Amino acid sequence: MESDSSKDLLYLLLIAASFGLVAGSLYVTKTLAIAYGIGVGSAVESVTYNVPLSSLVAQQAISLSTLHGALLESYVMFAISIILFGASLVMYIRRKSNSLQESIKTYGLLHGSLSFVYLLLLFIIVTGFFTTLIGLEDLYMALPYSSLAVCIVCDIMIQYYMRYGPQPQKMKYSIGMDPSKPFSNVVSLQEELFSKLGGHIRIVDKHFNTGSLEIFHRLISGYLSNTTKITILTSSSMLDSAFTDSIKDLKNELSGAGVGLDVRIMDDKDEVEQHERILMDDKVAYRIPPFNIINKRSEHLTRIGYGDAQRRFQQLYSRSITPDNYFMKKAHEGQQK
């Protein structure tokens, strides 16, 4: 968890530094544009009215071609800084997706390469003989200098982490079960799936009962440090005294490990229509067999589209209620009859 926080901070620093380059580029462009404008205006005035120029203005007027070239370079720097800022945002957004790690390497290389090009352009501009005449040596230039330094350091560190640091665990797209080996299947599920789940774990299974809860606890108990919350959507037909007691016991046990447990009862209509069973965390989603026999069926656990699974879960959850509220609802309906 600490490593993830450090990496998140690294990406955020890269975003801030990239934005600093955008602001720094604007300042350089503004300064050069003012100097170029003064030089052009002074040259025109001198020729038109035959007015002698001061030594400072005269030097700027003489350096018009150099200033114009530097101004064009600053435009390129600004365009590069925009690309750098966009690339840093993309890396931050994709940092936690296992399937997008290669794209982060690509964007990281792009960011590092363009940072080097930006450095060269800035070096050419600030080492020009005219710079002391136009204010590019003042305090505001600390912004592009420091931002560029941070970008280069972050780019190197990100590439190092991506290539030589701990690699994210990859989840299989399909996990098969051998019905003749229920014990081995549990071990396989732990190693290939549940050890890699993290964050908010969600289950949709209208047949999730006491037996399901026991198997789930067996599969997840060794990996609770990766988990923040568990939400289970089941149906009212699974509610009995053993199940409600088990929910309370497990909820108390998990709270000691800092993990929340939220068991919900699906809406009556959803109970009938929702046949697909889903297991998902913050990154991936699987279509699964009934949880109470997940290790005894020959069905495969298959990866499905995360966005669709998340939307479906939210729809079901928004219409669900807690077991306590369900019992209160049924008691109220019974009194009305």
N, C-alpha and C positions, 0 to 999 in steps of 0.2 A: 504493500500500500504506500509505504514511504517512497519507494522507487517511482511509482506512478505519479505521486505528487511532485517529485523532483522533475520528472519529464514534463508534466503539465506546466510547471513554472518555466522551464526552458522554452517551451513553445510560446508561452505568453510573453516572455522577454523578447523572443524573436519578432513577435507581432509588434510590440512597442517600439523596438529598434527600427523595424522596417517603416513604421509610421514616422519615426524620427527622420528617416532618410527622405520621406516625402516632404516633410516640413523643411528640412535642410535644403533640398533641391529648389523649393520655391524661393527660399531666401537668396540662394546663389543666383537664380534666374532674375529675381527682382533687382539685386545689386548690379549685376552685369547689364541689365536693360537700362537702368538709370544712367550708368556710366556711358553706355553706348549712345543713349539719347542726348546726354550732355555734349559728348564729343561731336555728334552729327549737328546738333543745333549750333554749337559754337563755331564749327567750321563754316556752316552756311552764313551765320551772322558776320563772321570775319570777312568772307568773300563779298557778301552783299554790301556791307557798310564800311569795308576796309578798316576794321577795328582790330588793333593788336590784341592777342590773347595772353592771358597770364600763363606763366610757365607750367602750372599744374594742368590747366585746361588744354594748353597746347599739346602737352604730352598725350592726353587722352584723345585729342583730335588726330594726332599722328598715328595712334595705335588703333584706329577704327577697324581695320581689317582683322587685327588680332582679337579685338573685342567682339567683333561679329562672329568669328569662329568659336570663341569661348561661349558666347550666348547660345549658339546652335548646340554646342556640347551640353550645355545646361538643360536644354530641352530634352535631349536624349537621356540625361541623368534623371530627369523627372519621370519620363516614361518608364525607365528601368525601375525606379523606386515604386511606382504603382504596381508593376508586375511583382516585385519583391513582397510588397504588402499583401497582394492577393495570394501569392504562393504560401506565405506564412499562415494565412487564414485557412487555406485548404489543408495544410499539414496539421493544424490544430484540430480542425473538424474531423479529420480522418485518423487521428492518432490512436483511437481505441478500437478501431475496426481491424480484426485479424486479416480480413480479406483485402484490405487496402494498404497493407504495409509496404508492398512494392511500389505503389504509387507515391507513398511518402518519401521513399528513397529517391524517386525520380524528381519530385518537387524539391527535395532537399538539395540535390545536385544542381538543379536549375537555380535555386536561391543562392547557393554558394558561388556558382559561375558568374551570375549577374552581379553579385556583391563585388567580385574581383574586377569586373568591367567597370562598375561604378567607382571603385577605388582608383583605377587608372585614369578615368576621366576627371575625377576630382583632383588627382595629383597634377595632371596636365594644366588644369585651370589655376590652381593655387600656386604653382611654381612659376607661372608666367611672370615676366618682368613688370607687368602692369598691375599686379594684384595689390601692391602697397599703395596704389593710387586710388583704389575704388572701395576700400573698406572690407576686403575679404580676410583681413587679419584680425577682425574684432571678435568679441566674446560670442556672438551668435554662431560663429563657425564651429564652436564646440559641439553643437547639436549634430551636424553630419559626421564630424570626426568620431565622437563617442558612439553614435548610433551604428556607424560602420564597424567600429571595433567590436561592439556587442554582437552584431550580425555575424561577423566572421567567427567569433568564438562559439556562438550558438550553432552555426552551421557545422563546424568541426565536431562539436560534441554530439549533435544529432546523428551525423553520419557514423560516428563511433558507436553510439548506442544501437543504431539500426543494424550495423554489421558485426559488432563484436560483443554487444551486451546481451543480457538474457532475452531470448526470443519468446514471443507470445505463443502459448500452446494452441495448436490448431485442432479444431473440432472436425470430426469426420462428417461427411455428407450423408452417410448411411451406416447404421450399426445393426448387424444381424444378431438374432437370438437363436440359440439351439435349444428347443424344448426339452431335450433329453439331459441338459446340463443346467438346471436352474441355479445352482450355487455358482458355477463358473460364469454364468450370465451376469450375476450380481457384481462379481469382481470386474468383469469386462465393462459393465456400465459405469462402475466407479472410476476406472482408469481412463476410459475413453470419452466419458461425458461429464459425470458429476464433479470430477476433480477440476474440470475446466470451466464450470459455471461460476458466475460471480454477480454480485450486485443484487438486484431485485429478481428473485426466481418466481415465476408464475406458472400455474398449472390449471388447465381447463380439462376436467374429466367428470362427466356427470355420474360416473359410477365410483367416484373416489370415496372410499369408506374407511373403516378402522384398519382393515388389512392393508389398504393402500398406504395409509399413514405410517404403518409399521415398516413397510418396504421402503417408503420414501426416507424415513428417518435412518434406516440402515444404509441407504445409498449416500446421504448427504452429511451424516454426522461427523465424518472425518474432515470435512471441508467447510465448516461453518465460518472459519476466519475470512473466507472470500465472500460471504453472504451478508447482506444488510437487511433484507426483508423477504418473506415468503408469503405469497398470496395463492390461495387455492379456491377454485370455483367448482362446486359440486351441485348435486340436485337434492331436493327435499326428501326423496325416497331413501337416501343414504343416512338420514338422521335417525339415530337411535341413542339410547343412553350411553352405550359403550363408546360410540363415536364422539359424542359431545364431551364425555369425560376425558377421552384421549386428547381432544383438542385443547382442553384447559390445562392438562398436565404438560403437554408439549409446549404450549404457549409460555407457561411459567419457566420451563426448562430453557427454552430458547432465549427468553428475556435476560437470563443470567449470562448468556453469551453475546448479548447486544444485538440479537436478531429478532425482528418483529414477525409475528404470525397473524395472518388475516384470512380466515376461512369464511367464504360467502356462499349463499344459496342462490342459484340462478333463478331467474324469472320462470314462471310456469311454461310460458311459450318457448323460451330459450331451451328449457330442459328437453322439450320434444324435438326441436329443430337442430340443436347443436350435437351432431354426431361425431365430429372430428375432435380428437383429443390433442391438446397442445402442451408442450413444455418449452419454456423460454426464459432467458435472462435478459441482461441489458444489451446483448450483442447478437444472439442467435435464437432461432426457434426451430422446434422439431415437432413432427407429427408422430404420436406415440400410440402403442396399444394400451388397453385398460391398465391402469397403474397397479391394480391388485394382482395382476398376473403378468406384469411387464417382463418378468424374467422367465416366464413359462410358455410364451407364445412364439411361434416361428416368424411373426411379423417383424419388419424392420422399423427402426427409428430413423426417420428420414428428415433431412433439413428442408425447411420450407421458407418462403419469402418472409423476411422479418417485418417489413412494413405492414403487409396484409395481416400477419398474425397479431401484431401490436394493435392495429385498428379493431380487429375482431375482439380481442381481449377487452379493450376499453369499452366497446359496445356492451358486451356481456356484463362487465363489472358495473357499469353505470346503472344497470337494471337489477342488480343483485342486492341482497340484504344479508345481514348477519344471522346466525342461527337464533340468537335471542330475539331479534326483531321478527324473525319468521314465526317463532312460537307465539309471540305476542299477537301477531297478525292473525294466526289461526284461532287463538283463543277469543279474540275480538269477533271474528267471523262466526264462531260457534255461539257466542252470546247473542248475536243479532238474529240467528236462526231460532 
